[in-house]
Amino acid sequence: MIMKAIGAMGLGVVAIATIVVVAGRGWETAEAFDHGSPAEAVVDARGNLRVPENYLATYQALGSWAIATENGKGSKEIHVVLASTGAIDAYRKDGHFPDGTVLVKEVYSAATSEMTTGTVSRADSLKGWFVMVKGDASRFPGNALWGDGWGWSWFDATNPSKTTSTDYALDCKACHVPAQATEWVYVNGYPVLKR
C-alpha cells in the first residue's frame, strides 16, 4: 500500500515536472513576441519566418514600387508592400515601426502594354515575397536571418513557408543600405506614413 502511494506520488511529481517543462517552453516561445502580435503568426520559436496566412485580408497597404525595365518602356517588376495592422498608425505617431511589425513585399513580374492612358505596366505573375519582422536578433541567437533590428527572408512563389535566404547580411541587407537611416525601410516611397 505504501509503495503504491509512493509510486502514485512519484508519478504525480513527474506529471507536475512535465507541465512545468512544457509551460516553460511555451513561455520561452511567448517571449519571442507578445501573444497575439502579428509577428507571433509569422515567426517560429527558432526565429524562422514564413509568409503570413491571409495577410491580404488583414494587413494595410503601405505602397508600391515599379522597377523600370533596362530597355524600352515600362517596368520589369511591380512590388506591392503591406504592413501588419497598426504599424502605419504607430509609425505616424513616433516615426518608428514598433516591435513585432511585419512587412510583406509581394514581387510580381510586370506586363507592359499600350492603353488609352499611355504605356502601362501592371502586376502579372507572382515571383515571391520578401518578409521583414521588426525585432531584436538577441531573441534568436545563432539565426543568421536576424540583425539590424529585423528578421529578413525571401520566399519563392512556390513555397511561402520555406525561405531561400540563409543569411540576411549576405542575401538581403545590401539592397537596404540606402535606407539604413530610416530603419532599413524605404519610407520615402510610402506616402501613407506621412498623413
WOURKA-V910915 format. One record per pair of residues at least 24 apart in sequence whose C-alpha atoms are under 8 Angstrom apart, sorted by the first residue. I is the first residue (numbers start at 0). J is the second residue. D is the distance in whole Angstrom. If there is no record, write none. Layout:
BEGIN
I|J|D / I|J|D
END
This chain:
BEGIN
31|138|6 / 32|99|7 / 33|99|8 / 36|99|6 / 37|83|6 / 37|84|8 / 37|99|6 / 37|100|7 / 37|101|7 / 38|99|5 / 38|100|7 / 38|101|6 / 38|132|6 / 39|99|8 / 45|139|6 / 45|142|7 / 46|138|8 / 46|139|6 / 46|142|7 / 46|144|8 / 46|145|8 / 46|150|8 / 47|142|8 / 47|144|8 / 48|130|8 / 48|150|8 / 48|151|8 / 48|152|7 / 48|160|8 / 48|161|8 / 48|162|7 / 49|130|8 / 49|152|8 / 49|154|8 / 49|159|6 / 49|160|5 / 49|161|6 / 49|162|7 / 50|103|8 / 50|128|7 / 50|130|7 / 50|154|8 / 50|159|5 / 50|160|6 / 54|83|8 / 57|83|7 / 57|84|7 / 58|82|5 / 58|83|5 / 58|84|5 / 59|83|6 / 59|84|6 / 59|87|8 / 61|87|8 / 61|189|6 / 61|191|6 / 61|192|8 / 62|188|7 / 62|189|5 / 62|190|8 / 62|191|8 / 63|188|8 / 63|189|8 / 64|188|8 / 72|111|8 / 72|118|7 / 73|111|6 / 73|118|7 / 73|119|7 / 73|120|6 / 74|109|6 / 74|110|8 / 74|111|7 / 74|120|6 / 75|108|6 / 75|109|5 / 75|110|7 / 76|106|7 / 76|107|6 / 76|108|5 / 76|109|5 / 76|122|7 / 77|106|6 / 77|107|5 / 77|108|6 / 77|109|6 / 77|121|7 / 77|122|6 / 78|104|6 / 78|105|6 / 78|106|5 / 78|107|6 / 79|104|6 / 79|105|5 / 79|106|7 / 80|104|4 / 80|105|6 / 87|191|8 / 87|192|6 / 88|192|8 / 90|192|7 / 91|192|6 / 91|193|7 / 91|194|7 / 95|182|8 / 96|133|7 / 97|133|7 / 98|133|5 / 98|134|5 / 99|132|6 / 99|133|5 / 99|134|6 / 100|132|6 / 100|133|5 / 101|130|7 / 101|131|6 / 101|132|5 / 101|133|7 / 102|130|6 / 102|131|5 / 102|132|6 / 103|128|7 / 103|129|6 / 103|130|5 / 103|131|7 / 104|128|5 / 104|129|5 / 104|130|6 / 105|129|7 / 125|156|6 / 126|155|6 / 126|156|5 / 127|153|7 / 127|154|5 / 127|155|4 / 127|156|4 / 127|157|8 / 127|159|8 / 128|153|6 / 128|154|5 / 128|155|7 / 128|156|7 / 128|159|8 / 129|153|4 / 129|154|6 / 130|154|8 / 143|167|6 / 143|168|8 / 144|168|8 / 148|182|8
END
